[in-house]
Amino acid sequence: MKKLIILLVLVFTTLLIAKDELLPTEKSLIQGELANGFKYTIKKNSKPKNRAEFRLVVKVGSLEEDNDQRGIAHFVEHMAFNGSKHFKKNELIEYLESTGVKFGAHLNANTGYEQTLYMLTIPLEKDNLKKTFWVFQDWAEGLNFNPKEFDKERGVILEEARMRDNAGFRIYNKSKKLFLGNSRYMDRLPIGKKDIIKNIPVNRAKEFYQEWYQPRFMHFIAVGDFNTTKIENMIKEYFSPLKNTNNKKRASREIKDNNTTRVLVVTDKELTQNSLSIGFIDILEDTKTKKDLKEAIIETIMYRLFNLKAKEQILKNNPKATSINLTTEEINSNKAIYLFNADYNNGDDLLALKELYELIKSFEKYGFSKNDFETIKKELLQLNEKEYKRVSDMKSSSIASSLVHCAIRNAIYIDYDYKYKAKKEILKNIKLQEVNKIFKKVVNFKDRFILFIDTNKTQISKEKVLDIINQTKAKDLTKTKKLPSKILNIDLNNTKIKSISYNKETDSYEYILKNGIKVLFKQTDFSKNRVNIKGFSFGGYSIYNSINDLNNAQKASSFVNKSGAGKFTNIDLRKILAGKSVSISTNISELTENINGSANIQDIQSMFELMYLKLTKPKIDKRVEKNIKKVLKSNAKEILRNPLSKFTQELSKWYQNNNPRVFFDTPENIDKLDRNSMLKIFKDRFSDFNNFDFAIIGDINKTQIEPLINKYLANLPTKNRQENFIDRKMNYKKGKQYFNRNYNNENISNIFLLYRAKIPFTQKKDISLHALISILKVRLRELIREEKSGVYGISVNGNIPLLRKNRDSSLTIYFTCDPKRKDELIRYVYKTIKDIKEKPVTQKELDTYKKKFKVTHETNMRENSYWLSKMINNYKFDIPLLNIYKLPEMVDNITPKDIKEIANDIFRENILQAELNPKD
C-alpha cells in the first residue's frame, strides 16, 4: 500500500508538471555535463569587449567539515592562491596581475556553508585563455598544500577572523539559533574555529580537498566575448580527466521546522543602532514553472506595497519606529525568511513593535490599497520593459553572478523573450485579492521569531511581546488621496540657445544658454535607452563662516530631499511618476552644489520636469524636520559606542588643532538645526544657475535633447552673481605625529599612516602617484600578508587636490592586525616606503601597473559614468575632454624615475601614525 501511494503521488506530480510546463532556459546558453558529472554553462556576451568572466562553483562548504576540521573549507580556498601544479607560490597572482587582473576586484574566492566559489576576470589576448584553464584545473584538482605555505596562511586567516569579529558578526552568532535551530549550520561557521586554524595539520586540509573536491560537485561558468565552441572544447579538454574518487554524500542541508514563536533580545557593546525584526520562516522554492513565476511576482508586489506605505512612517507625527520595511533573506538553499524590520530610538522598543504590527494587522485585515496596487503594477511593468530593452547591455559579470545562483540552486536561467512576455501578461492580469491572500498566508506562518537588537539589552518577555501583538488594533489604510497626473503644471517658454559648438575629436556638443548655463552633451550607445545628467556650481558650504550656518548647510540637502517638492511628498511624486524610470537628487558638498539625474529615453521629459520642480520649489516639511532630528540625535549618542567612530572623531579634531569647522553631530548641534535656515541656504545655493555647468550623456540624439535643454535648463532662475568656493586653510599638525587611543573592546589594532605634502597638480604627477599606490599596495601585500602573515588586507589610497591650493596631497595606508605584532608590521611598512624612495621600482612592476590601467581604461571607455565624470572635470578642473583619449599614452610614458620622484615628493616629513588599540 505504501509503495502504491508513493507511485500515485509521483504520477500525480508528473501530470501537474506536464500541465504547468517548466520555464524555458535562455536560448543562448550552452549547458552540458561531462561523463564525470562536471557541469558547465557558457554564454557569449560582448559587454565588455575582449573580456571573459569565469566562475568555478564547488558545491561543498563548511557543512562538509568534520569536527576537527571546522574552518578547513575556507582554509582550502586560501591555499588555492598558494601554489599548485602549474603555478608556484605567488606565480599565479603575479601572472594574472601582469595581464591586467586586479587581486580582489578580478581575482577572488569565497566560502559559504554549502559551496565554495572561485572567480576570475581576464582580458582575452595572447595565451590568456590557456593559462586561465590551467588555473581552474589546478583549483579543481592540483593544489600543492606546501606545509611551509600552509603554516604561513594560518596567520592570514586568523587576521581575517580578527577583522570580521565586529558587532554585526557577534549579533549574528547570538541570534542565529532563531532560524538555524539545532541544525548542522549552528557550529559550521565558514570562518571556522581559531584553535583549529592554529593547530590543524596540513594533511587534514589535503584530505578534505581530496575527499570533497569531486567533479560531480563542480559547475563551471564562462561568460564573455569569446567563441563558445572553443570554450566548450577547452572545458572538455581540461576537466574531463578529473576523477571522482568516492561516492560520499554531502552533509544534510535540512533545517527542521520550529512552529513556535521565539523572542530574543541581543546586544553588543559596539552596537550603534536599535532595531527589531519579525521573521516568518518558509520553505524556499525555485522558480521552475509559470505558476512559480506568477507567485514570485505576487510576492514582489507584496513587498513593494508594504514598503510604499511604510515610507509614510516618517510623515507621521512623532513615530516610534523611525523606519519600517519588509525584505526577504535566504537562510540556506531550502529555507527563507520574510523579515518585517523596524528601527527605533533608545527606549522605544515595544512602541516600535506596536507600530510595526499595526501595519501588519491592518494589511492582513483590510488588504492593500487599490490605487497603490495600480501604482506598483505600473512600476513593475516599466521595470520589465527596461530590463528587456537593456538585455544587450548586460555586463558579463552580472550574467555570471546570476548563473552562479542558478548553479547553486539548480534553478532555471529563464529565456529573455519568454520571461519578458510572461511577466507582462502576468502583471496585466494579476488581481489585488491574490496579493492580499499571499500576505495573509505569510503573516500566519507558525514558524515565527521576534528579534530585538538593542543597545541596552532591555529585558523583554515573550508574554509582553505577544500581549502587545494581540492587543494591536488594525486600521483601514486602503484609502489614498487623489493625485494629479502631472507634477509640473506651468508653461515654460522655449528660450533660444545662445550658441552651439561641436568638437569632432570627442564627438560632443557644447551649448551656452541665455541664462549663462553651459551644457556639454555626448550621444552614446554604451547603455541602451538610458540618459544621465550631472550639474554643479562652485560654492558649497565652504562659503559659510558661522558654525551654525555651516551646520545647517551640511544638512540642508538631506532634509529637502526627504520632504518632496512643491505640494508633493516623495511618496506623492513616486505615485504620480509610477511607470516611469526617473531619478533626481541634489546635494551640497564642501566646494560645490550638485545635481544628479537619470531616466529612460521615453521618460526624459519627466526627469527634466522633476528636476525643475525640485530646484525651483524645494521645501522642508515640519514633520520630516522633527523626525529626522530625532533620529540624528539618537545616532549622535549611539555612534560613540563604536570605538572606531569615537577614535576617528577625536583624531580629526586633534590633528586639525581643534579647527571649529571640523565638528561632528551632537544632540546639542542637532537641536540648533533650523528648518527655515536650512531651506534658505538650499534655495540660495540652487538659485544662481548662471554659475552652473551641466553634462548630459546617453542613448539620445541632438534633435531630442535640444528642446529639453531649451525649455527646462534655459528657464532656471539666475542672479547674475559670480561665485566661487573659499579655499579655507586647514591647520594640520606638522612633522612626525603620533596619536594612540586604547578603545577597542576586542584584541585588534587599527593602524593608520598618513603622509602629507605640497605637490602642485599635473596630470603626470597624478598618474605617477596612482602608479606608486598600485605598486606599493602589491609590495605590502606580498610582504606583510604573504610573507609575514600579519594582515588579511591592506589599503593604500592617495590624491593630489586639483582645486585647493591650501590643501596638501596625501597618501594613507591602513590595516588591522594583532596588537602584539603592530610595531613589527609598522616597521616593515616604513622599510618598504624607504626602499621605494631610494631605489627605482622595477620595469616589471611598472609594466604590471600599466597593463592594469589599460584593461580598466578600455572597459571605462564604454561606460557612461566614466565619460560623465570626465565631462564634468572639463568644467570643474579645466581638463580638456580630449585628454580621455591621451591617458593611455600618458601612462605609457611614466618611468621608474617618475615613480621615485613622486615617492620622494609625498613621503616626506609630515607623517601621522595613528593607532587604535585594545583597552588596557
N, C-alpha and C positions, 0 to 999 in steps of 0.2 A: 504493500500500500504506500509506504514511504517513497519508494522508487517511482511509483506511478504518479504520485503528487509532484515530485521533482520534475518528471518528464512533462507533465501537463503545464507546469509553470514555465519551463523552457520553451515549449511550443507556443504558449500564450505570449511570452516576451518576444519571440521571433515574429509573431503576427503583428504585434504592436509596432516593432521597429520597421517592418515592411510597410505598414500603413503610414508611419511618420518617418520617412526615409532619413538616412544620415545626411548631414550637410555636406556639400561637395568641397573637396580640397582645392585650393588655388591651382589653376591650370599650369602656371609657370613653374611650379615646384617640381623638382626631380627627387624622388624618395626611393630608398632601397634598403635592403638588408643583406649582408654578406652571409655566407654559409656558417660562419662562427657566431652569428647573432648580432654583429656590429651593425648598427643602423646609421643612416645618413640622410641629410636633407640638403639640397643645393638650390640656390636661386640666383639667377642673373639679375644684377641691379647696377645701374651706372651712376648712382649718386653716392659718393663722389666718384669721378672718373679715375681709372687706373688704381683703384684701391680694392682691398678684399678684407672681409671680416670672417674670422674663423673661430669656432667655439667647439670645445670638446666637453660634453656633459657626461660625467661618470656618475651613474645613479646609485652611488653609495656615499655615505657620510658618517657622521659621528654615531648614528644609531647602530652601525655595524661593529663598533669597537667593543672589545672585551673590557671587563672591569679594570684590568691593569693597563689598558691602552687609551684611557679617556684623554682625548686631545690628539691622538695619533693620526686621525684622518686629516686634520688641519696641518699637522707636522709634515705629513707626506706631501701635501700641496706645496709647502715651503721648500721641501727638498727637490721639487721639480725644477727649481732655479739654481740648484747647487751641484750640477754635474750629471751627465747622462751618457748614453752610448756614443752619441755623435758630438757632444759638446762638453768640454771640461768646465770646471768651476769658473764662473764669470764669462766664459766664452759665449754662452747663449745670449746674455744681456748685451755684451759688447757687440756681438754680431748684429743683433736686432736693432740696437741703437745706431749702428753705422748705416742702417738702411733708412733711418729717419723715424723709427719707432721710439716712443717715449715710455719709459718704465712707469707703470701706474696708470697712465692715460690709455696707452695702446696695448700694453703687455701686462696682464694681471690674472689673478685667480681668486676664487673664494670657496669656502667650505661651509656647508649647512648641515642640518640634521640628516637630510635624505640624499644629498647629492654634493658633488664637487664639480666646479666649473672652471675651465681654463679658457682664456680669451686672448686673442691676438689680432691686431690690425696691421696690415702690411701694404706698402706700395708695390704694385705689380711691375717689376722690372728685373732685368738680368736673370739670375738663377734664384730669386727670392722664393718662388713657389716650391721648388725642390727642397730648399733648406727648411722652409716652413713645414713641409710634410715630415721632414726628419724630426723637427721639434715635437710635433704632435705624436709621431710614432714613439719617440722617446718618452713622452709623458705617459703614453698608454702602456709601455712595457719595458722601457730602457733606463730607468733611474738607477744611479750608481750606489747611493747610500754610503758614501765615503764616511767612515767613523769620525774623522777629524772635522769634516764639514758638518756632520750631524751634531757634534758637540757644540760647534760654533753657533749653529742655528737655534739651539736651546735658548741662548740669550736673547736673540731677536724675538722669538715667540713669547718669552716671558715679558719682554718690554712691550709687546703688542697687548698682552693681557693687562699689564700695568696701565697702559694708556687708555684701554677700554673700560677700566674699572671706575666708572663715573656714576653719577646719581641715576641716570636712566637705566644703566645696566643693573645696578643694585635693586632698583624698583622692580625691574623685570623679574629678577631672581626671587624677590619676596612675594610677588603676586602670581607667578606662573602656574602655581598649583590650581588656581581658579579654573584654568582652561586646559591644563595638561593632565590634571588628576594624578593618578598613580601610574601613568604610562611610562614607558622607557625614556621618553623625551625628558623627564624630570631630571635625570642625572647624566645626560649626554650633551651638555653644552658643547658646541663645536670648539670653543677656545680651550676646553679641557681642564684638567686638574694641575695646578702648579707643581705639586710634588712629583707627579708622574712625568711631566715635561722635564723636570730637573734630572730625573733618575732613570727613565726608561732606556733600556739598551737598544742599540741600533737594530739588532736582529728582530725585535718585536715590531718595529716600524716596517722593516723589509717583509716580514711575514704578513702584516696587514695588507701591504701593497700587492704582494704576490697572490694573496688569498682573494682579494676583493676587486682588484683592477682586472676584471674579466671582460672580454669583448662583448659578451651578451648584456652587460650593464652599460654599454657605451653608445653614445649618439653623437655623430659629428655633423656640424652645421657649417655651411660655406655660403656666404652671400657676397657678391661683388661683381666688378666689371671684368668678367673673365669668360672663357669658353667653357661652358658647363660640361661638355663631353670630356674635355681634357681633365677637368676637376674630378669627374666621376671615375675616370680611368686611374687617376692618381690615388683616389680613395681605395679602389680595389687593389692597386699595387702595394700600397703601404700598410693597409690594415687587414687584408685577407690573411697574411701569415700569422696574425695574433691567434693564440690558442687559449681555449677555456681549459683550465687545469682542475676544475672541480665543479660540483653541482650544488654548492651550498646556496640556501635561500637567504635573502636579506632579512633583516630584523623586521618584526611586525610594525606597521605604521598605524596600528589601531590606537585610538583614544576612546575609551568607553564612555557611553552617555552617563551623565550625572543629573538626573531630572529633579534637582532641588535648587533652591535659591541660596547662594553663598554670599556673605557680606564680609568685606575685608577693608581695613584701614591700614595703609602703609605710609612710611615717611622716610626721609633721609636728611642728614644734617646739611647737605648741599642743595636740597630741593628749593627751587625759587618760585614755583607756581603751584596753585591748588587746583585740582580737577577731580571730576568723578566720571565714571563710565558705567553704563548699564549694558551688559553683554548678553545677547541671546545666541546660543550656540546651535548650529545646524550642520547637517551633512553637506559637504562641498561636492557638487556635481558638475561635470564638464558640459560644455555646450556642444552637443553632438547632433541634435535634430532641430527642425524648425520650431518645434514646441519649446525646446530648451532656449532657443534664441529669443522667442517671444517672452518667456519668463525672465530672461536676463534683462530685456528692455523694460519690462514692467518694474523690475527692481530698481533699474536706473532712474525711472520716472519717480519711484517712491523716494529714493534718496534726495533727488532734486526738489521735489515738492516739500519734503520735511525741512530741508536746509533753506529753502526760499522763505518759508515762514519763520524759521529760527533766526534768520538775519534781522528780522524786525525787532529782535530782543533789545538791541542797542537803542532802539527808538522808544522803548518804554520808559516810564519814569522810575528811576532807581531800581533797575533789575538786579537780582541777586546772582543770577547766572550771567557772567559777563560775555560769554559766547556759548552757543549750542550748535552741535552738528551731528549728523548721522553718517557713519562710514562703515565699511566692511573690511575685515582683515582675515587673511588665511592663517589658520593655526598650523595646519600641515596639509598634505595632499588630499586628505579626506574630510577635513572639517574647517569651518569658518565661523566668524563671529559677526553678528550685526551689533555695532557699537554706537550707542547713544552717549555722546560726550558733552560735558559742560565744564567750563572754567568758572572759578568763583574766587572772591576775595576772602581773606582770613576771617573765619568765624561764620561764614555764610553757607556752610556745607549742606545742612538739612534744608535750608530755604532754597538753595540752588536745586537740590534734588526735587523739591516740590514743584518748582517752575519747569524743570525738565519733564517730570512725569505728567504735569498738566498738559503739556504739548502732546505727549504720547497718548494720554487718555482721550484728549479732545479729538485727535485724528482717528483713534480706534472707534469712538462712539459716533462721530458725525462725518467722518471721512474728510477728504481734501477738497479744496475749493475748485469748482468747475472752471472758473476763469484762470486760476493758477495752473490747472491741468492743461488748458489750451496753450498757456504761455510755455510750459515745459515741452509740450509736443512740438511747438514751433522751433524751439531751441534745438531739440534733438533732430528734427528734420533738416534744419540748417546745417547742423554738425555732420550729419550723414552726407549731405551734398558736398560740404567742404572736404571731408575725408576722401570721398570718391574722386573729386577733381584733383586732389593732390597725391593720388596713388603713385603717379610717375615721379613725384618729388620725394618720396620716402627715402630716408637715408639707410644705407646698408646696415649701420649699427642698430638702428631702430628695428628693422626687419629681423636681424639676428636675435635681438632680445626677445621678440615675440615668438620666434621659432624655438628658442631655448625653453620658454614657458610651455609651448606645445609639447616639446620633447619630454620635459619633466612630468607633465600631467597626462601624457598620451592623448592630448587634445587635438582638435582639427584646426588647421590654419585655413579659414574659410575663403572660398573663391571670392575675389573682389566684386565681380559683377553680380554674382548671386547675393552676396551679403548686402550690397547697396539696394538692390531691388526688394529683397525680403524685408529689410529694415524699414524701407519706405512704405511698403504695403502694411506691415505690422503696425507702424506708428499711426498711419491714417485710420486704421480700423479698431485700434485699441480703445477700450471703454474705461471710464473712471472707476466703475464698480470693480473692475479687475485689479486695479491698483489698490483700492481700499481693502479688497479681500486679502491680498498678499500682506498688506500691513498688519491687518488683524491676526493673520496666521503667525507672523514674525513675533509680535509682542505677546503672544500667548505660548511660545515655546517654554517648556518646563525647565530646560537646562539653562539656568539664568544665574548671573553673578552681578554684584554691585560693588565696585571698587572705588574707594576714596584714596586719592594720592594727596596727602595733606602735610603742609609744612609743620604743623603742630601735633600731628597724630592724635586728633581729638578722638576720644573713645565714643564710638557709635555702635549701639547694639543692633542686632538683626531685628529684634522686636520693634525698636523705634523706627527703623527704616521701613519695615513692612507696614507699620501703622500709618506713616506719612503717605506711602503709596496708596494704601486702601482708602484713606480719607481725602485724597486729592480729587477735586471736582473737575469734570470736563466742561469745556466751553465750546460753543459753536463758532469755529473760526473760518467757516466756509464763505462768509460774506466778505467781499472785497470792494474797494472804491472804484468808481468808473474813471478811467483814464483816457486822455485824448489819444488820437492815433499818431500824432507827431509831437516831437519835443520842441521844435522851433516853429513859431507861427508869426514870424516877421519877414517882411520882404526886404531883401538886401539887393542893392543896386550892383550891377556889374561895373566894376571900376577898371578902366583901361590899364593894362600892364605898361609900365613906363618904358622898359626895354627888355629885349631877349637876346642872349648871345649863345652861340653853340661852340663847344670845344670838341673838335673831331677826334683828338687823341684819346680823350676819356669818354667820348660819346655821351656827353652830358650837356644840359641846358642850364643857364642861369637867368632867372627872372628878377628884375628890380621893379618893385611895385611903387605906386604913387605915395603910399604912406611910409616908405623907407625900408620896408621889409625886403630882404634878399632871399631868394629860394633857389637851391641847387637841385636839379631833377635828373634822374637817370632811369631809363627803362631797362628792365632785365627779365630774363625768363628763369632765374635761379629758383624761384618759389612760385609755382603756378597759382594764379588767382589771388595773389596777396600783395598788399601795399603797406609800406611802413613810412612813418613821418617822425621827424625829430626837430625840435626847435630849442633855441637857447638865447639868452642875453646875459651880459655881464652885470654883476652887482651882487646878487645873493645876500646872505646875511652878514657878509663882511662889512657892509656899509653902516651897520648899526653900532652905535657907541655904547649906549647904556646896556647893562646886563639884562634888564627887564625886557627891553626891545629885542635883544639878541635871543633870549629865551622864547619869546613869542614868535619871532621869525623862524626859528628852528622847528617849531611845532606847527606853524600855520597850515602848511600844505596837507599835513596828516588830518587835521580837523576838517578842513574844507573837503578833502577827497571822501571822507566818510559821511558827509552831510548831503551829498547830491548837488543839484544846481537849479537855479530858478525856483519854481514852485514844486520841484520834484525831489523826492528822496532817491537814494541809489536804487532802492527796490522798484520804485516807480519807473525809473529810467530803464532798468532791466526788463520790466514787463512791456513797456512801450516799444523797446528795441528787440523784443523776442523774435527769433527767426533771423536775426542779423548778427554777423560776426564783426563786432566793433569794440575797440577799447581806446580810452584816452586817459592819461594820468599826468599830473603836474607835480613838481616838487621844487623847493628852494634849497639849493646846496650852498656851500660856503662862498663860492665865487660866482655862481650862475643861477638863473631861473630856467627851468627845463620843462619841456612838453614832449611827451612820447605817445605815439598812437599807431594803431594798425587796423586793417579791415580787409575783408574780401572785396573783390572788384565791384560786385553788384551792390555792396553796402558802403562804397567810398563816400557818397554824399552824406549818408547818416553819420559817418565818422567826422566829417567836417562840421556838420550841424552840432554834434555833441561837443566837439572842441570849442566851437564858437560860443555855445551856451555856457560851458564850464569857465571859459575865460572872461566872458562879459557879465555873467550872472552868478558869481560864486556866493556861497553862504556858509554859515556855521550854525547848525541847529542847536538850540539851547539844551535840549535833552542829550544830544550827541556830545556836546561840550561837557556836561555834567558827568555822563557815564564814562567818557574817555579819561577824564581827570581822575575819576575814582580808580580806574584800572591802573593808570600811570603811578598814582600814589602807592598803591599796593605793590606794584612791581619795584618801585624805588626802595621800598623797605625790604622786600624779599631778596632782591638781586645780590645784596651783600652777604647772603648766606653762602654764595658760591665763592670759594677762595680766589679763583682766577679773576672774577669780576672785581672783587674788593682790591686785589693786588693791582690790577690794571688802572683802576681809578686813582689809587694812591701814587702809583708810579708816574702817571701823566701829570698830576699836579706838582709832584716833587721835581720831575725832570724839567718842567717848564716854569720852575720858580714861582709856583702859585699864581700863574697868569690868570686874572679874573675872567678872561674869555674862555678858559678851559674849565668847564663845570659839568656836573652830572646831575641827573634827576634826583631831587629830594622831595619829600612831602611839602616842604616849605615853598620851593620854587614852582612846583606844580600848582599849588594854591594861587600863586601870583599870575598864572596864565589867565588872560582875559580874552573873551570871545570877540569883543569889539576891536581890541588892539590887533589880534591875530588876523581878523578879516580885513582891517585897514591895511596892514602890512601886505597881505596877499594881493589885495586889489592894487596896491601901489607897485608891487613887483611885476604884476601882469597887466600893466596899463600903458606903458610906453613902447608899443610894438615896433616903432621905428628903429629900436635898438635890437630887435630880434632877427636872427637868421634861421632859415629852415632848410632841411634836406628831405627830399622825398625820393623813394626808390621802390621799384616793384614792377609787377606784370600789368602795366598800364601805359598807354601811349600819350604822346604830347597833346594830341587833339582832345583826349578825355580829361587830362589833368588841368589844362589851362583854364577852362571855365570855372573850375572849383577854386583854383588859386585866385582867380579874378573876383569871385563872388565872396569867398569866406576870409581868406588871408588879407586881401586888399581892403576889407572893411573893418579889420580890427582897429581899435582906437589907438591914437598916438598922442604924445605930449610934447613932441619936438624938443626933448631934452637929450643931452648926450651924457651917458653914464658909463662907468667902469667899476670894477671891484676895487677894494682898498687892499693893497698888499701889506698886510699887517705883519710886523716883525714878531717872531716868536723867540723869546729869550731862553733858549736851551742852556743847560749846564755844559760847560766846555771841558775839554780834556778827557782823561780816563775817569769814568764814574762807575760806582758800584751801588746797586740797590738790592737789598735782600729782605725778604719777609718770610716768616715761618707760619703760614696759614693753612697749608694742605692738611686735610684730615687723613689722607692715605699716604703710603710710603712711595711718594713720587716727587721728583723735582722738575719744574718747568724752567727752561733756560732760554733767555733772550740775549742776543748780541746785536747791538745796533751801532752801525758806523754812519757818521755824517760828514759831509764835506761840501765845499762850494765848487760846483762844476757847471760852467756855462753850457747850456743845451746846444748840441749839434746832433744831426742825425747819426753821424759817425760815432760819436761818443755814446749815444743812446743804444745803438746796435752793439757796440763793444761791451757795454755794461750788461746787456742781455746775454751775450755770449759768455761773459765772465760768470754770470749767475748760473747758467746751464752747466758749464764745465766744473764750477765749484761744487754744485749740488751732486754731480756724479762722483767727484773725488771724495766728498764727505760721506756719501752713501757707501762707497767701496771701502773706506777706511773705518768709520765708526759704526757702521751697520754690519757689513760683510766680514771685515777682518777682526774688529774688536767686539762685535756682538753687543754693542752698547745701547742701540736705539732700534725702534721699529721703523721710524721715518724721520726725515729731517727736511725742513723747508728753508728755502733761500729766496728772498724777494728784494727788489730794489727799484728805484726810479730816479730820473733826473727831471725836476719840475720844469715845465716849459714856460709857465706864466709868471711865477712868483720869484722875483729876484731875491726876496728876503728869506726864501726857504732853501734849505740845504738839500742836496741829493742824499739819498740814503740807501743802505743795504742792511737787511735784517736776516739773521739766522735764528731758527727756533727749533728746539727738540725737547722731548721729555725723556727722563732716564731714572735709573736707580740713584738715590741721593748719595750712596756710598761711592759711586763712580763719577759723579758730576765734575769734580775737579780734574780728574784724569781726562775725561772726554772734552772738556773745555780746552785743555792744553793741546789736544790733538787738533781741534778746530783752529786754534791760533797758529799751530805749526803748519797746517795746510794753507792758511792765509799767507804766512811768511814765505812758504815755498812758491806760491803763485805770484807773489810780488817780486821775488828775486830771480826766478828762472822763467823764461818764456814757456807757455803751455806748448804741448807737442802739436805738430801739424795734424796728427791723427785725431786728437781731441777736438781741434778746431774744425776739421772736416766733418766729424760726427755732428757737431752743433749745426754746421751749415746744411747738412743733409736733413736734420730735424726741421730746421727753418723752412727749407724748400718744400718738404712734404706738407707741413702745416700751411704754408703760404699758398700752395696750389689748391688746397681744399678751401681756404678762406676766400680765394678769388671768385668762388662760386657761391658766396654767402652774402645775402642782402645786409645782414647785420654788420659784417666787416666793412663793406663799402659805405654803409651809412655812417659808421664811426669815422672813416677817413674823410667823408664829405663834410661832416661837422668840423673835423680838425682843420679842414681847408679854411673855414671861417674863424674858428676859435684860436688856432695857433699859427695861422698864415702859412700852413704847409700845403704846397700845391698838390692837387688831387693826382696829378700825373706821376707823383713820386710812388704811388702804389705799384706802378709797373717797374720802377727803378730799384725797389727794395732788394730783390734777389741779387742784382749786380752789386749794390752797396754791401750786402752781406758777404758776397764772394770776395770783395776787396779787403775785408778785415784780415789782419795778420796777427801772428803771435805777439809781435811788438805792440800792437794796439791794445791787446788784452792786458799785457804787462803794464802799459801806461795807465789804463783805466783802473787797474788794481791798485796802483800806487796813488792814483787820484782819490779813490774812495776809502781805502784802508789807511787812514792817517791817524791824527792824534785824538779826534773826537770819537770816543768809544764808550758805549753804555753796556755794562754787563749786569743784567738783572736776573735774579733767581727767586723763584717761589718754591720754598722747601717745606717739608713736613713740620708740623708743630713739634716743639721740643719734647 
